[in-house]
Amino acid sequence: MAQTNQYTKILLSKKTGKEVNSYSGGYGTIYDSKTKTRGIVDSLGNITYESASGISHIFKNRFILTAEEPGNKTKSAVIDEKGNQLLPLDNQSFNTPWLSEKRIISSKDGKEAVYDFNGKQIIPYSDRIQFAEEDRFFVLKDKKWFLYDFDGKQISSREFKEDYHFENGKALILNENNQSEIIGKEGQTLHQFSAQIYSLAAYPYLITKNRATGKYGLIDSEENILAEEMYDEATPEYFGAKEYIYLRKKGKATVFSNKDKKLYPGNFKYLTPLFNDLFSVYSDKSKKTGMVNLNGDIIVPLEYDFIQSFSISGKDFVYLKKGEEEKFLDQDLKNILEENTRIIAFYPDQLIIKKQDIYYTFSVLNKAESPLKDIVFIKEQEPDFFNIFNLYSKPAVCRNGSNLYGVMNEKGKEIIPFIYDDIIMFENSENEIVVKKQEKYGVVNFQNEPLKDIIYDKYYWQKEVLKLDKDKKTDILYFTRFKNSGSRL
């Protein structure tokens, strides 16, 4: 019941004797190399439909059937798991942005229409149709764009010059008077500006761009000027708390604080927010990193190799590394680590540390340490692994006293048994782990599901593919992303 789609695909391939190309939502697509046919398979291994035509999986029990016709013509249909045509085979192509489970756009004879996945037409064939948000379309008729909802109802009679994309229920447009305007999902005017708005990514603050000079500035939604149009760049904070906007001029950044609506000039081009209006900064000259506050005062000298913020047990910390020296500072900038302590892994609720050749789990709340029994070595991840997508360490690859490798999660629980001569993880967030036993290689994942038998002589990592060699033949396994967001395994 808990097995992954990745492993289900492998099991179904073995059960059916055919290659299962994809699997999700209880169904997958298969290919028979002997008969050159494709088909649909359910979770029990029953082949529910077969065809000589192409089949691609949209979601659950919905698929696109593609048939090659004489004269290099292609016909397509939307089918269910049994091959029933919900949208009949025709000279059309389909657009399914965001893998929508509600609507699909059909393109035919230079026109486009919207259907649901039961074959009901929602919006008739028009010159062009674009998804604007999860429940909005822009429809082009007679060289004018109109806004529609997902039920095919035209929301207003307002005409637009272009199709636009909504973010958080708002879209930045150029109106009939060539003015920047922000509209809502009903097409209504929310704000209209005399200045040229470049981006609303920092809304309710708006980045402006001077038409004559190309310089950037900042205003609020009432068009009050917060920063004059004098900057070479203007970049909102796209991730995290989104507390700041960075305005750069001549290689130096001025920080706009959303909290107090003030500008703070600085001496560094790039700043990475930590917490409490503190930032890490990097010197191109010394190749070292330090910390400054919002006023630009240096709080930690630019002499560290690596600085990164972490949220552990609901509290903010910043990790600093300089050679063999490591510090883990709390919100009062006090180091909570004892001398000669190294941090091996960072997890949402605790750390794994090393002291005097012994590994421990470490609570940042009460500084309690619990030794990891029979663990003599843990493979560490390089500091550059950590970024906005990799907030925490992967589960730990460990070696025990018997010189065998396994993997433990953040609680010290074994999730891959200690039976291997080696285990190789990949620095990117991949869910595939190469295991080695008696000079042969295989592949498992973090759920300890066997993806490839331990029979291969070599392995290669090539972009999105893991290649494994045996007897001068190569098998491939496509990587799937391991979402390292602190979720429990």
JONOR-V841413 format. One record per residue. N is the residue number from 1. OMEGA is omega in degrees with one decimal (none if undefined). NEAR is the number of other ideal C-beta (glycine too) atoms within 10 Angstrom. Layout:
N:OMEGA:NEAR  N:OMEGA:NEAR
This chain:
1:-174.9:2  2:-176.4:6  3:-176.8:11  4:173.3:16  5:-179.9:13  6:-178.4:18  7:177.1:18  8:178.5:18  9:180.0:20  10:179.3:18  11:179.3:15  12:176.8:22  13:179.2:19  14:-176.0:10  15:-176.5:13  16:-174.6:17  17:178.8:11  18:-179.2:22  19:175.9:14  20:-174.4:21  21:-178.3:16  22:176.6:13  23:172.7:24  24:175.1:14  25:176.3:14  26:-178.8:13  27:177.3:21  28:176.2:23  29:-176.4:20  30:175.7:25  31:177.5:16  32:-175.3:15  33:-179.5:9  34:-176.9:7  35:-178.1:11  36:178.8:8  37:176.8:16  38:-177.7:23  39:180.0:20  40:-179.3:24  41:176.9:24  42:-173.3:15  43:-179.7:13  44:179.8:8  45:176.7:18  46:176.1:12  47:-172.2:15  48:-178.5:14  49:176.4:20  50:-178.3:17  51:173.5:16  52:-179.0:10  53:179.0:17  54:178.9:16  55:174.9:22  56:-174.4:15  57:175.7:19  58:176.2:18  59:177.2:14  60:-176.6:14  61:175.7:17  62:-173.9:19  63:171.5:25  64:176.9:18  65:-178.5:21  66:-176.7:18  67:176.6:14  68:-179.5:12  69:176.6:10  70:-179.5:5  71:179.0:5  72:176.2:6  73:-178.5:9  74:174.4:13  75:-178.0:16  76:177.5:23  77:168.8:21  78:-177.3:25  79:172.2:24  80:-173.5:18  81:-179.6:17  82:178.5:9  83:176.5:16  84:-177.1:11  85:179.0:13  86:167.3:17  87:-168.8:23  88:177.4:12  89:-175.5:16  90:176.4:13  91:-175.5:12  92:171.7:20  93:-174.2:15  94:176.5:17  95:-180.0:15  96:-179.7:18  97:-179.3:10  98:-176.9:9  99:-178.7:9  100:177.0:17  101:-177.9:14  102:-173.0:12  103:176.6:22  104:179.7:23  105:176.2:22  106:176.8:20  107:-176.6:17  108:177.1:13  109:177.5:9  110:178.8:8  111:-179.6:14  112:178.2:23  113:178.6:20  114:176.5:24  115:165.9:19  116:-173.8:19  117:168.7:20  118:176.4:10  119:179.7:14  120:178.0:11  121:-178.5:13  122:177.2:20  123:-178.3:21  124:-179.6:13  125:-178.4:15  126:-177.2:17  127:179.1:14  128:178.6:15  129:179.7:27  130:169.8:18  131:178.5:21  132:176.3:19  133:-177.5:18  134:-176.6:11  135:179.9:14  136:173.3:21  137:162.8:26  138:-176.6:21  139:-179.2:23  140:176.8:17  141:179.6:14  142:175.8:8  143:176.9:8  144:-179.0:12  145:178.1:22  146:-176.6:20  147:-179.4:25  148:172.7:21  149:-174.6:15  150:176.0:18  151:177.1:10  152:-179.9:18  153:174.7:10  154:-171.7:15  155:179.2:15  156:178.6:13  157:-177.7:8  158:179.6:17  159:-179.9:14  160:-179.2:20  161:-175.9:13  162:168.5:10  163:-176.5:19  164:178.1:20  165:179.2:12  166:171.6:19  167:-178.2:12  168:175.4:9  169:-178.8:12  170:176.6:17  171:176.2:24  172:-177.2:21  173:168.9:20  174:-171.6:15  175:-175.8:15  176:-179.5:11  177:-178.5:7  178:176.5:8  179:174.1:14  180:-177.8:20  181:173.7:17  182:178.9:20  183:174.0:23  184:-174.2:13  185:174.9:16  186:-178.7:12  187:-175.9:18  188:177.7:11  189:174.1:12  190:179.2:13  191:175.4:20  192:-170.0:14  193:171.5:18  194:177.6:9  195:175.9:17  196:179.9:16  197:-179.1:22  198:-176.3:18  199:172.9:17  200:-179.0:20  201:-179.0:18  202:-177.1:19  203:14.9:19  204:173.7:12  205:-170.7:19  206:178.7:27  207:179.4:25  208:177.6:25  209:-179.0:18  210:-176.4:15  211:-175.4:9  212:-173.4:6  213:-176.0:9  214:179.8:9  215:-174.8:16  216:175.5:23  217:-176.4:21  218:175.4:25  219:171.1:20  220:-174.2:14  221:175.5:14  222:178.9:8  223:169.8:14  224:-177.3:9  225:178.0:12  226:175.9:17  227:-179.2:19  228:-179.6:14  229:-175.9:22  230:-172.5:13  231:-179.6:21  232:-179.8:12  233:172.8:13  234:-173.8:26  235:174.4:18  236:175.2:19  237:-173.1:17  238:-175.8:9  239:176.0:9  240:-175.3:12  241:179.5:10  242:-176.8:13  243:-169.7:15  244:170.3:22  245:-175.1:25  246:179.5:19  247:-171.9:24  248:179.0:18  249:178.8:16  250:173.9:7  251:178.9:11  252:-175.4:13  253:167.5:25  254:-176.8:19  255:171.6:24  256:179.1:22  257:178.6:14  258:-175.2:16  259:-176.7:10  260:176.7:10  261:-179.6:12  262:175.6:11  263:179.9:15  264:179.1:18  265:179.4:12  266:-177.0:20  267:-177.5:11  268:-177.5:20  269:-176.7:16  270:177.7:14  271:177.0:21  272:-176.8:17  273:177.5:20  274:172.9:21  275:176.1:17  276:178.6:12  277:173.2:17  278:-176.8:22  279:167.1:24  280:179.8:23  281:-174.9:22  282:178.8:18  283:176.7:12  284:-177.1:10  285:-177.1:7  286:-175.9:10  287:-179.4:9  288:-175.5:17  289:176.3:22  290:-179.6:20  291:174.8:23  292:173.4:23  293:-175.5:15  294:179.0:20  295:179.7:10  296:178.4:18  297:179.3:9  298:-179.4:12  299:176.1:13  300:-176.2:19  301:179.1:11  302:-178.1:19  303:-176.7:13  304:179.5:21  305:-173.8:13  306:174.8:16  307:-178.2:26  308:176.9:20  309:178.0:19  310:171.0:22  311:-177.2:14  312:-179.2:22  313:177.0:14  314:-179.9:9  315:-177.9:13  316:177.5:15  317:173.0:21  318:-178.1:21  319:179.3:21  320:180.0:21  321:178.2:17  322:-175.0:15  323:177.8:8  324:-178.4:7  325:178.1:12  326:175.3:18  327:176.0:20  328:-170.7:21  329:175.6:22  330:-176.7:14  331:174.5:12  332:-179.7:7  333:174.5:13  334:-179.7:9  335:-177.8:13  336:-179.6:16  337:172.0:19  338:179.7:11  339:179.0:7  340:175.7:11  341:178.7:19  342:175.1:15  343:-177.6:19  344:-177.6:19  345:-179.3:22  346:179.7:22  347:-174.9:23  348:-175.6:16  349:-178.5:16  350:177.6:21  351:161.7:26  352:-177.4:24  353:177.4:21  354:176.1:20  355:176.5:16  356:175.7:6  357:175.6:7  358:-179.9:12  359:-178.4:25  360:158.6:20  361:-172.0:20  362:176.5:25  363:178.5:15  364:-178.1:19  365:-177.9:11  366:178.9:8  367:178.0:10  368:-179.9:11  369:177.4:16  370:-175.6:13  371:173.5:12  372:-172.0:20  373:174.0:9  374:175.2:11  375:-176.7:21  376:-178.9:14  377:174.2:15  378:177.0:16  379:-178.0:17  380:176.1:16  381:179.3:17  382:-178.3:8  383:-177.3:12  384:172.7:10  385:-171.4:17  386:176.9:19  387:-175.1:10  388:179.6:9  389:178.2:13  390:-173.9:18  391:-176.2:17  392:178.7:19  393:169.4:21  394:169.8:25  395:-168.6:22  396:171.8:24  397:-172.8:21  398:171.7:25  399:-178.1:20  400:-177.5:16  401:177.6:11  402:178.6:9  403:177.1:10  404:-175.9:16  405:171.6:22  406:-180.0:21  407:177.3:25  408:174.7:23  409:-173.4:16  410:179.7:22  411:-177.1:13  412:179.1:18  413:179.7:11  414:177.4:14  415:169.3:15  416:-170.8:23  417:-179.4:12  418:-177.3:19  419:-171.7:11  420:176.4:23  421:175.8:14  422:174.7:14  423:-178.3:20  424:171.9:17  425:179.1:18  426:-173.4:15  427:174.0:12  428:-175.7:14  429:178.9:17  430:179.9:18  431:-177.7:20  432:-178.4:22  433:177.0:23  434:178.0:23  435:-176.5:23  436:179.0:17  437:179.4:14  438:174.9:7  439:175.5:8  440:-176.1:15  441:172.9:21  442:-177.3:19  443:170.2:21  444:173.1:22  445:-176.0:18  446:175.9:20  447:-179.3:15  448:176.2:15  449:-179.0:17  450:-178.8:13  451:175.0:22  452:-179.5:21  453:-178.3:13  454:-175.1:17  455:-169.9:12  456:-178.0:21  457:-177.3:12  458:172.2:11  459:177.8:19  460:175.8:11  461:-178.2:16  462:179.7:9  463:-175.8:7  464:-174.5:12  465:170.9:11  466:-178.7:21  467:-179.1:14  468:-175.0:21  469:174.7:14  470:178.0:15  471:177.6:7  472:174.4:6  473:-175.8:8  474:170.5:11  475:179.5:15  476:176.8:12  477:-180.0:17  478:180.0:10  479:166.5:17  480:-175.3:16  481:173.5:11  482:-175.5:21  483:-174.2:11  484:-177.9:18  485:-179.5:11  486:178.0:15  487:-176.2:9  488:177.2:10  489:none:16
